Amino acid sequence: MPTTIRPSTGVRPAASPGAEGVGGGFSSALKSALTSVSASQNEATRLQQEVQMENPKVSLEETMVAIQKAQIGFTAALHVRNRMVQAYTDIMNMQV
């Protein structure tokens, strides 16, 4: 049975689950990761301030671990950003 091409009606077909993923796709995963990095940085800053004000409930070890977690998360986000910029540059430099 031959297929015919019909003009577009302006209605976009639903995206396949593989393209967007269950959680909303790459953009939502990236946004979630950046939010998580920001939250860990805010927590590390809060703990730093508590240690500086000599709060006995906050230990120096806990603060240092939080600072290291925030630093590792930020470094990972920076590497992802650099890879995305490099991929964009590579795509833009492709000949058509």
MIVO-427369 format. One record per residue (C-alpha): residue in three letters; x, y, z. Coordinates in steps of 0.02 Angstrom, whole numbers, plus 50000, padded with zeros to 5 digits. Layout:
residues N
PT residuo    xx    yy    zz
PT     ALA     X     Y     Z
...
end
This chain:
residues 96
PT residuo    xx    yy    zz
PT     MET 50000 50000 50000
PT     PRO 50083 50164 49947
PT     THR 50106 50301 50073
PT     THR 50068 50481 50032
PT     ILE 50145 50636 50106
PT     ARG 50018 50751 50183
PT     PRO 50046 50934 50220
PT     SER 50080 50975 50401
PT     THR 49929 51017 50506
PT     GLY 50031 51113 50635
PT     VAL 50014 50976 50765
PT     ARG 50179 50904 50819
PT     PRO 50185 50719 50855
PT     ALA 50222 50668 51034
PT     ALA 50406 50642 51070
PT     SER 50463 50466 51095
PT     PRO 50514 50419 51273
PT     GLY 50691 50383 51212
PT     ALA 50716 50560 51150
PT     GLU 50655 50650 51306
PT     GLY 50682 50517 51437
PT     VAL 50572 50485 51585
PT     GLY 50628 50637 51684
PT     GLY 50612 50766 51545
PT     GLY 50775 50747 51451
PT     PHE 50948 50818 51455
PT     SER 50900 50996 51499
PT     SER 50806 50946 51655
PT     ALA 50948 50830 51708
PT     LEU 51072 50971 51685
PT     LYS 50962 51093 51780
PT     SER 50942 50968 51921
PT     ALA 51131 50940 51930
PT     LEU 51167 51127 51934
PT     THR 51036 51151 52070
PT     SER 51119 51012 52170
PT     VAL 51291 51091 52150
PT     SER 51223 51260 52204
PT     ALA 51138 51183 52356
PT     SER 51299 51096 52410
PT     GLN 51395 51260 52392
PT     ASN 51265 51351 52496
PT     GLU 51272 51216 52629
PT     ALA 51463 51225 52635
PT     THR 51454 51414 52653
PT     ARG 51327 51399 52793
PT     LEU 51435 51273 52885
PT     GLN 51588 51385 52863
PT     GLN 51496 51529 52943
PT     GLU 51438 51419 53086
PT     VAL 51616 51362 53120
PT     GLN 51679 51541 53115
PT     MET 51547 51590 53243
PT     GLU 51608 51443 53350
PT     ASN 51444 51348 53351
PT     PRO 51477 51191 53455
PT     LYS 51349 51090 53355
PT     VAL 51451 51104 53193
PT     SER 51617 51012 53181
PT     LEU 51765 51067 53078
PT     GLU 51775 50895 52998
PT     GLU 51594 50904 52940
PT     THR 51627 51076 52868
PT     MET 51783 51021 52775
PT     VAL 51693 50871 52700
PT     ALA 51551 50984 52641
PT     ILE 51677 51104 52564
PT     GLN 51763 50962 52471
PT     LYS 51596 50895 52408
PT     ALA 51550 51067 52344
PT     GLN 51719 51086 52260
PT     ILE 51707 50916 52175
PT     GLY 51531 50953 52115
PT     PHE 51583 51122 52046
PT     THR 51734 51047 51957
PT     ALA 51623 50913 51878
PT     ALA 51498 51044 51821
PT     LEU 51640 51147 51748
PT     HIS 51704 50996 51650
PT     VAL 51529 50962 51582
PT     ARG 51513 51144 51529
PT     ASN 51682 51139 51442
PT     ARG 51634 50979 51351
PT     MET 51470 51055 51294
PT     VAL 51558 51211 51230
PT     GLN 51684 51103 51138
PT     ALA 51545 50998 51060
PT     TYR 51453 51155 51006
PT     THR 51612 51225 50930
PT     ASP 51644 51061 50838
PT     ILE 51467 51059 50768
PT     MET 51476 51241 50714
PT     ASN 51641 51208 50623
PT     MET 51571 51060 50525
PT     GLN 51557 51086 50340
PT     VAL 51386 51060 50266
end
